[in-house]
Amino acid sequence: METQVGVTAEARTPEVTTEATPLLEARRSSPPYSIFTSRQKRLIILAAAIASTFSPFSANIYYPALNSIAADLGVNNAQVNLTITTYMICQGLAPTFMGSFADTAGRRPTYIICFVIYICANVALATQHSYALLLVFRAIQSSGSSGTVALASAVAADVVTSAERGTYLALTTIGTILAPSLGPIIGGLLSQYLGWRAVFWFLAVAASVFCIPFFLFYPETCRAVVGDGSIPPPPWNMSLLDYLRRRRTIDNIRLSQQQQTVLHHKPAPKRGYKFPNPFFTLRLLFQLPTGLVLAANGVVFASYYSVTSSMPSQFKSIYGLNDLGIGLVFVPAGLGTLCSTLLNGSLVDWNYRRLKAAAGTPVVEGQKQDNTDFPIEKARLQIALPMMFLGAVVITIYGWVMAEATAMAANNLVRCLLGAAATAIVHPMINVLGRGWTYTYVGATVISIAPVLLLVLVRGLGWRKEREARGL
């Protein structure tokens, strides 16, 4: 009877950790959000971040080879840019399927599917000989790699609370830190000295080498599967360590000891696997304030790709750079991304804690925060808006600097879909309007979405409360 009471109390424990109210904050007995230690959390998120690097890395390593691919396959710059467009369309669509599947089946099975698709696509890209196959296999390559980006953010949400998420999410963006700088350099070297096909062989080999230790040791973190990490995962979600631990338990512990252990570990719930439903993700586009933030993020993302996708052809025509030289041109963009990611993660956490303290609900380490009546939109957008304005101004200046450089020489589903559109139209725009006015329009488009984010800043909390009241 005494044991039964203990089990019942333990079973109710997760409900206590879902919110952090002032009353509960004072209770030191509240269990942590996750059983993983801080060091384990960092390693788990870092591994997920490295896995997510393959998507942006595959996009950026490709840029220096665009001119060589166009020449080898007999197509023009606008046509070869369509291979970036198809890549980005699938980069926007694939996570809607993979994210839904990962939330029911778990993170590990989804990672396995993603990397099998990705590695096979890279081998196919390295051996094909036609423009049509290049378009098709680039889309398949993106479908495999892009799901890992959404998984990295999901893994961070599995193991850390919202108060810690800014710093940890900075780790998940390691791909966007390294890819813009390292990707083009490696791509330029491979394309210049081994040919553009070496780029895809490199990606296939790198992914295969990464997958071996990752699949052997990476734990399942999906809270629908393992809870806070204490629920034993089902066989399909087991790492090698989980399997060995279970075998050791079966071999060395007697039945009575196993029964005693059951009292301290909740059994894994029976789960049914659901077919991935992309419409569940698309519903977010029609929710306030989520849809407005996604649209604004998409425009900013599109502006970035309108610049990067045109750089190879423009720098070749202006300066006559080869593939390696074009790769080196991307280094400043990579360094800027590095500084922005490291700085913004810390600024977002600092602003969140500052506003929490001002509201009289200080952050408690390791506890999930209750943001029901807290203007979290303000905590994020007070940092994001100034950065967005700065980016728009710099894009405009970039266009006119490029226009001047031309005279001297003569004497890159929402953000990815918009990025794909920008990639497809940027060359025709440059041909008609010139570099200066093209990027002036891009900068003006970025600035034009500022009122949308200001609206989210002012009314976001109210919209969230209305949505929660309707049970959405």
C-alpha positions as CSV (number, residue, x, y, z in Angstrom):
1,M,0.0,0.0,0.0
2,E,2.8,2.3,0.9
3,T,4.5,1.5,-2.4
4,Q,1.4,2.2,-4.4
5,V,1.1,5.6,-2.9
6,G,4.7,6.3,-3.9
7,V,4.1,5.3,-7.5
8,T,1.0,7.5,-7.7
9,A,2.8,10.5,-6.4
10,E,5.6,10.0,-8.9
11,A,3.2,9.6,-11.8
12,R,1.8,13.1,-11.0
13,T,5.2,14.7,-10.9
14,P,5.4,15.8,-14.6
15,E,2.3,17.9,-14.2
16,V,4.0,20.0,-11.6
17,T,6.9,20.9,-13.9
18,T,4.8,22.2,-16.7
19,E,4.4,25.6,-15.2
20,A,6.6,27.9,-13.1
21,T,4.4,30.1,-10.9
22,P,5.8,32.1,-8.0
23,L,4.4,29.6,-5.5
24,L,6.0,26.7,-7.3
25,E,9.3,28.5,-7.7
26,A,9.6,28.6,-4.0
27,R,9.3,24.8,-3.8
28,R,12.7,23.4,-4.1
29,S,11.2,19.9,-4.5
30,S,10.0,20.7,-8.0
31,P,11.8,18.2,-10.3
32,P,13.9,19.5,-13.2
33,Y,12.5,19.8,-16.7
34,S,14.9,17.1,-18.0
35,I,17.0,14.4,-16.3
36,F,20.0,15.3,-18.5
37,T,22.8,17.2,-16.9
38,S,23.9,20.6,-18.3
39,R,26.9,18.9,-19.9
40,Q,24.7,16.2,-21.5
41,K,22.3,18.9,-22.8
42,R,25.1,20.8,-24.5
43,L,26.4,17.6,-26.1
44,I,22.9,16.5,-27.2
45,I,22.2,19.9,-28.7
46,L,25.6,20.3,-30.2
47,A,25.3,16.9,-32.0
48,A,21.9,17.9,-33.3
49,A,23.3,21.2,-34.4
50,I,26.1,19.5,-36.3
51,A,23.5,17.2,-38.0
52,S,21.5,20.3,-39.0
53,T,24.7,21.9,-40.6
54,F,24.4,19.6,-43.6
55,S,21.4,21.5,-45.0
56,P,22.9,25.1,-45.1
57,F,26.3,23.6,-45.8
58,S,25.0,21.8,-48.9
59,A,23.5,25.1,-50.1
60,N,26.6,27.2,-49.5
61,I,29.2,24.7,-50.7
62,Y,27.4,24.7,-54.0
63,Y,27.7,28.4,-54.8
64,P,31.3,28.5,-56.1
65,A,30.6,25.6,-58.5
66,L,27.6,27.4,-60.2
67,N,29.7,28.8,-63.0
68,S,31.5,25.5,-63.7
69,I,28.2,23.5,-63.6
70,A,26.6,26.0,-66.0
71,A,29.5,25.7,-68.4
72,D,29.7,21.9,-68.1
73,L,26.0,21.3,-68.6
74,G,25.5,24.0,-71.2
75,V,23.0,26.2,-69.3
76,N,22.9,29.9,-68.4
77,N,23.1,31.6,-65.0
78,A,19.3,31.9,-64.6
79,Q,18.8,28.2,-65.4
80,V,21.5,27.0,-63.0
81,N,20.0,29.3,-60.3
82,L,16.8,27.2,-60.6
83,T,18.7,24.4,-59.0
84,I,18.9,26.6,-55.9
85,T,15.2,27.4,-56.3
86,T,14.2,23.7,-56.3
87,Y,16.5,23.1,-53.3
88,M,14.9,25.9,-51.3
89,I,11.3,24.9,-52.2
90,C,12.0,21.4,-50.8
91,Q,13.9,23.0,-47.9
92,G,10.6,24.7,-47.0
93,L,8.3,21.8,-47.6
94,A,10.2,18.8,-46.3
95,P,10.3,19.9,-42.6
96,T,6.5,20.0,-42.5
97,F,6.5,16.2,-43.1
98,M,9.6,15.4,-41.1
99,G,8.6,17.5,-38.1
100,S,5.2,15.9,-37.9
101,F,6.7,12.4,-38.1
102,A,9.4,13.2,-35.5
103,D,6.8,14.4,-33.0
104,T,5.1,11.0,-33.0
105,A,7.8,8.4,-34.0
106,G,10.7,10.2,-32.3
107,R,13.8,12.0,-33.3
108,R,16.1,9.1,-33.9
109,P,14.0,7.4,-36.6
110,T,13.5,10.7,-38.4
111,Y,17.2,11.4,-38.4
112,I,17.8,7.9,-39.9
113,I,15.4,8.6,-42.7
114,C,16.8,12.0,-43.4
115,F,20.4,10.9,-43.7
116,V,19.6,7.9,-45.9
117,I,17.8,10.1,-48.3
118,Y,20.6,12.8,-48.2
119,I,23.5,10.4,-48.7
120,C,21.8,8.6,-51.6
121,A,21.0,11.9,-53.3
122,N,24.6,13.1,-53.1
123,V,25.9,10.0,-54.7
124,A,23.3,10.5,-57.5
125,L,24.3,14.1,-57.9
126,A,28.0,13.2,-58.3
127,T,27.3,10.6,-61.0
128,Q,24.5,12.3,-63.1
129,H,25.2,14.0,-66.4
130,S,22.1,16.2,-67.3
131,Y,20.6,19.4,-66.1
132,A,17.1,17.8,-65.5
133,L,18.6,15.2,-63.2
134,L,20.6,17.9,-61.4
135,L,17.3,19.7,-60.7
136,V,15.6,16.5,-59.5
137,F,18.4,15.2,-57.2
138,R,19.0,18.7,-55.8
139,A,15.4,18.6,-54.6
140,I,15.8,15.1,-53.1
141,Q,19.1,16.2,-51.5
142,S,17.3,19.1,-49.9
143,S,14.4,16.9,-48.8
144,G,16.8,14.7,-46.8
145,S,19.0,17.4,-45.2
146,S,16.4,20.2,-44.5
147,G,14.4,18.0,-41.9
148,T,17.5,18.1,-39.7
149,V,17.2,21.8,-39.2
150,A,13.7,21.5,-37.7
151,L,14.9,18.6,-35.6
152,A,17.7,20.6,-34.0
153,S,15.2,23.2,-32.7
154,A,12.9,20.3,-31.5
155,V,15.7,18.6,-29.6
156,A,16.5,21.9,-27.9
157,A,12.9,22.2,-26.8
158,D,13.0,18.6,-25.6
159,V,15.8,19.2,-23.1
160,V,15.9,22.9,-22.1
161,T,13.3,25.4,-20.8
162,S,12.3,28.7,-22.5
163,A,14.5,30.7,-20.2
164,E,17.6,28.8,-21.3
165,R,16.6,28.4,-24.9
166,G,18.2,31.6,-26.3
167,T,21.7,30.5,-25.4
168,Y,21.1,26.8,-26.3
169,L,19.4,27.8,-29.6
170,A,22.6,29.6,-30.5
171,L,24.2,26.2,-30.6
172,T,21.5,24.9,-32.9
173,T,22.4,27.6,-35.4
174,I,25.9,26.4,-35.7
175,G,25.1,25.4,-39.3
176,T,24.2,29.0,-40.2
177,I,27.4,30.1,-38.4
178,L,29.8,27.7,-40.2
179,A,28.1,27.1,-43.5
180,P,28.3,30.6,-45.0
181,S,32.0,30.9,-44.5
182,L,33.4,27.3,-44.5
183,G,31.0,26.0,-47.2
184,P,32.1,28.3,-50.1
185,I,35.8,27.9,-49.2
186,I,35.6,24.1,-49.3
187,G,33.4,24.2,-52.4
188,G,35.7,26.6,-54.2
189,L,38.7,24.4,-53.4
190,L,37.0,21.2,-54.5
191,S,35.5,22.7,-57.7
192,Q,38.7,24.5,-58.7
193,Y,41.1,21.5,-58.3
194,L,38.9,18.3,-58.5
195,G,35.9,19.4,-60.4
196,W,32.3,20.3,-59.3
197,R,31.3,16.6,-58.9
198,A,33.8,16.4,-56.0
199,V,31.6,18.7,-54.0
200,F,28.8,16.0,-53.8
201,W,31.3,13.2,-53.2
202,F,32.6,15.2,-50.3
203,L,29.1,15.7,-48.8
204,A,28.2,12.0,-49.2
205,V,31.4,10.9,-47.4
206,A,31.2,13.6,-44.6
207,A,27.6,12.6,-43.9
208,S,28.4,8.9,-43.7
209,V,31.3,9.5,-41.3
210,F,29.1,11.7,-39.1
211,C,26.3,9.2,-39.0
212,I,28.3,6.2,-37.6
213,P,28.9,7.6,-34.1
214,F,25.7,9.7,-34.2
215,F,23.4,6.7,-34.7
216,L,25.3,4.5,-32.3
217,F,25.3,6.9,-29.3
218,Y,22.7,9.7,-29.8
219,P,19.8,9.3,-27.3
220,E,16.1,9.7,-28.0
221,T,14.8,13.0,-26.6
222,C,11.3,13.4,-27.9
223,R,9.1,14.0,-24.8
224,A,6.2,12.1,-26.4
225,V,8.4,9.0,-26.4
226,V,10.7,9.3,-23.4
227,G,9.2,12.1,-21.3
228,D,11.9,14.0,-19.4
229,G,14.3,11.3,-20.5
230,S,13.5,8.8,-17.7
231,I,11.2,6.6,-19.8
232,P,13.0,3.7,-21.6
233,P,12.7,4.1,-25.4
234,P,11.1,1.5,-27.6
235,P,13.5,-0.6,-29.7
236,W,13.2,1.6,-32.9
237,N,14.4,4.6,-30.8
238,M,17.2,2.9,-29.0
239,S,20.9,3.9,-29.3
240,L,23.6,1.3,-28.8
241,L,24.0,2.5,-25.2
242,D,20.3,2.0,-24.6
243,Y,20.4,-1.5,-26.1
244,L,23.5,-2.5,-24.1
245,R,21.9,-1.1,-20.9
246,R,18.7,-3.1,-21.5
247,R,20.7,-6.3,-22.3
248,R,22.7,-5.9,-19.2
249,T,19.6,-5.5,-17.1
250,I,18.0,-8.6,-18.6
251,D,21.2,-10.7,-18.1
252,N,22.2,-9.5,-14.6
253,I,19.1,-8.6,-12.7
254,R,16.7,-11.1,-11.3
255,L,12.9,-10.9,-11.8
256,S,12.3,-9.6,-8.3
257,Q,14.8,-6.8,-8.8
258,Q,13.2,-6.0,-12.1
259,Q,9.8,-5.7,-10.5
260,Q,11.3,-3.3,-7.9
261,T,12.9,-1.2,-10.7
262,V,9.5,-0.9,-12.4
263,L,8.3,1.0,-9.4
264,H,10.8,3.7,-10.0
265,H,10.6,3.9,-13.8
266,K,7.4,4.7,-15.7
267,P,6.7,2.2,-18.5
268,A,6.8,3.6,-22.0
269,P,3.3,4.4,-23.2
270,K,1.8,2.6,-26.1
271,R,1.9,4.9,-29.1
272,G,0.5,4.7,-32.6
273,Y,2.5,6.2,-35.5
274,K,0.6,8.8,-37.5
275,F,1.2,9.6,-41.2
276,P,3.0,13.0,-41.4
277,N,0.5,15.8,-41.7
278,P,2.0,18.9,-43.3
279,F,-1.3,20.8,-42.9
280,F,-0.8,20.8,-39.1
281,T,2.3,22.9,-39.7
282,L,0.6,25.1,-42.3
283,R,-2.1,26.0,-39.7
284,L,0.5,28.1,-38.0
285,L,0.5,30.5,-40.9
286,F,-3.1,31.5,-40.1
287,Q,-2.6,32.0,-36.3
288,L,-1.8,35.4,-34.7
289,P,0.9,36.4,-34.1
290,T,2.7,33.4,-35.4
291,G,1.8,33.9,-39.0
292,L,3.0,37.5,-39.1
293,V,6.3,36.6,-37.6
294,L,6.8,33.7,-40.1
295,A,6.0,36.0,-43.0
296,A,8.4,38.7,-41.8
297,N,11.1,36.0,-41.2
298,G,10.5,34.8,-44.8
299,V,11.0,38.2,-46.3
300,V,14.3,38.6,-44.4
301,F,15.4,35.2,-45.5
302,A,14.5,35.9,-49.1
303,S,16.6,39.1,-49.0
304,Y,19.6,37.1,-47.9
305,Y,19.3,34.6,-50.7
306,S,18.7,37.4,-53.3
307,V,22.2,38.5,-52.5
308,T,24.0,35.2,-52.1
309,S,22.5,33.5,-55.2
310,S,23.7,36.2,-57.5
311,M,27.2,36.6,-56.1
312,P,28.9,33.9,-58.2
313,S,27.9,35.2,-61.6
314,Q,28.2,38.9,-60.6
315,F,31.7,38.6,-59.1
316,K,32.8,36.6,-62.1
317,S,31.5,39.2,-64.6
318,I,32.9,42.1,-62.6
319,Y,36.2,40.8,-61.3
320,G,36.8,37.7,-63.4
321,L,37.1,35.5,-60.3
322,N,37.5,31.7,-60.5
323,D,35.7,29.2,-58.3
324,L,38.1,29.5,-55.4
325,G,38.0,33.3,-55.5
326,I,34.2,33.2,-55.5
327,G,34.3,30.9,-52.5
328,L,36.5,33.4,-50.6
329,V,34.1,36.2,-51.3
330,F,31.6,34.5,-49.0
331,V,33.9,34.6,-46.0
332,P,32.8,38.1,-44.8
333,A,29.2,37.0,-44.9
334,G,30.2,33.9,-42.8
335,L,32.0,36.0,-40.2
336,G,29.1,38.4,-40.0
337,T,26.7,35.5,-39.4
338,L,29.1,34.2,-36.7
339,C,29.2,37.5,-34.8
340,S,25.4,37.9,-35.2
341,T,24.5,34.5,-33.8
342,L,26.8,34.6,-30.8
343,L,25.7,38.1,-29.9
344,N,22.0,37.8,-30.5
345,G,21.6,34.6,-28.5
346,S,23.1,36.2,-25.4
347,L,21.1,39.5,-26.0
348,V,17.8,37.6,-26.3
349,D,18.4,35.7,-23.0
350,W,19.5,38.9,-21.3
351,N,16.4,40.8,-22.4
352,Y,14.1,37.9,-21.4
353,R,15.5,37.9,-17.9
354,R,15.4,41.7,-17.7
355,L,11.7,41.8,-18.6
356,K,10.9,38.8,-16.3
357,A,12.5,40.5,-13.4
358,A,10.7,43.8,-14.1
359,A,7.4,41.8,-14.2
360,G,8.2,40.4,-10.7
361,T,8.6,36.8,-11.9
362,P,12.3,36.1,-11.9
363,V,13.6,33.2,-13.9
364,V,14.3,29.9,-12.1
365,E,17.1,27.8,-13.6
366,G,16.0,24.4,-14.9
367,Q,12.3,25.1,-14.5
368,K,9.9,25.7,-17.4
369,Q,8.6,29.3,-17.4
370,D,5.0,30.3,-17.5
371,N,4.7,32.9,-20.2
372,T,0.9,33.1,-20.3
373,D,0.8,36.7,-19.1
374,F,4.3,37.6,-20.1
375,P,5.0,39.7,-23.3
376,I,7.5,37.3,-24.8
377,E,7.1,39.0,-28.1
378,K,8.6,42.1,-26.7
379,A,11.6,40.2,-25.3
380,R,12.4,38.8,-28.7
381,L,11.5,41.7,-31.1
382,Q,13.3,44.4,-29.0
383,I,16.4,42.7,-30.2
384,A,15.3,41.5,-33.7
385,L,13.9,44.8,-35.1
386,P,17.1,46.9,-34.8
387,M,19.0,44.1,-36.5
388,M,16.5,43.9,-39.3
389,F,16.7,47.6,-40.0
390,L,20.5,47.4,-40.1
391,G,20.4,44.5,-42.5
392,A,18.1,46.4,-44.9
393,V,20.3,49.4,-45.0
394,V,23.4,47.3,-45.6
395,I,21.8,45.4,-48.5
396,T,20.9,48.7,-50.2
397,I,24.4,50.0,-49.8
398,Y,25.8,46.7,-51.1
399,G,23.8,47.1,-54.4
400,W,25.2,50.6,-55.1
401,V,28.7,49.6,-54.2
402,M,28.4,46.8,-56.7
403,A,27.2,49.3,-59.3
404,E,30.2,51.4,-58.7
405,A,32.4,48.4,-58.9
406,T,31.0,47.7,-62.4
407,A,32.1,51.1,-63.6
408,M,35.5,50.5,-62.2
409,A,35.8,47.1,-63.8
410,A,34.8,48.5,-67.1
411,N,37.5,51.3,-66.9
412,N,20.6,33.3,-52.3
413,L,7.6,26.9,-46.0
414,V,7.6,30.4,-46.0
415,R,11.0,31.8,-45.7
416,C,12.4,29.1,-48.1
417,L,9.6,29.6,-50.6
418,L,10.2,33.4,-50.6
419,G,13.9,32.7,-50.8
420,A,13.3,30.4,-53.8
421,A,11.3,33.1,-55.5
422,A,14.0,35.7,-54.8
423,T,16.6,33.4,-56.2
424,A,14.6,32.8,-59.4
425,I,14.0,36.5,-60.1
426,V,17.1,38.2,-58.9
427,H,19.1,37.8,-62.2
428,P,16.3,39.1,-64.4
429,M,15.9,42.0,-62.0
430,I,19.6,42.8,-62.3
431,N,19.5,42.6,-66.0
432,V,16.6,45.1,-66.2
433,L,17.2,47.4,-63.3
434,G,20.9,47.1,-62.6
435,R,22.5,46.0,-59.3
436,G,22.0,49.2,-57.4
437,W,18.2,49.5,-57.9
438,T,17.7,45.8,-57.5
439,Y,19.2,45.7,-54.0
440,T,17.5,49.0,-53.2
441,Y,14.2,47.3,-53.8
442,V,15.3,44.3,-51.7
443,G,16.3,46.6,-48.8
444,A,13.0,48.5,-49.1
445,T,11.1,45.2,-49.0
446,V,12.8,44.2,-45.7
447,I,12.0,47.6,-44.2
448,S,8.4,47.4,-45.3
449,I,7.7,44.4,-43.0
450,A,8.7,46.4,-39.9
451,P,5.1,47.6,-39.2
452,V,4.1,43.9,-39.1
453,L,6.6,43.1,-36.4
454,L,5.7,46.3,-34.5
455,L,2.1,45.1,-34.5
456,V,3.2,41.8,-33.1
457,L,5.2,43.6,-30.5
458,V,2.1,45.6,-29.4
459,R,-0.7,43.0,-29.7
460,G,1.1,39.7,-29.6
461,L,0.3,38.9,-26.0
462,G,-3.4,39.6,-26.6
463,W,-3.5,37.4,-29.6
464,R,-1.8,34.5,-27.8
465,K,-4.4,34.8,-24.9
466,E,-7.3,34.7,-27.4
467,R,-5.8,31.7,-29.2
468,E,-5.4,29.8,-25.9
469,A,-8.9,30.7,-24.8
470,R,-10.2,29.1,-28.0
471,G,-8.1,26.0,-27.3
472,L,-5.8,26.4,-30.3
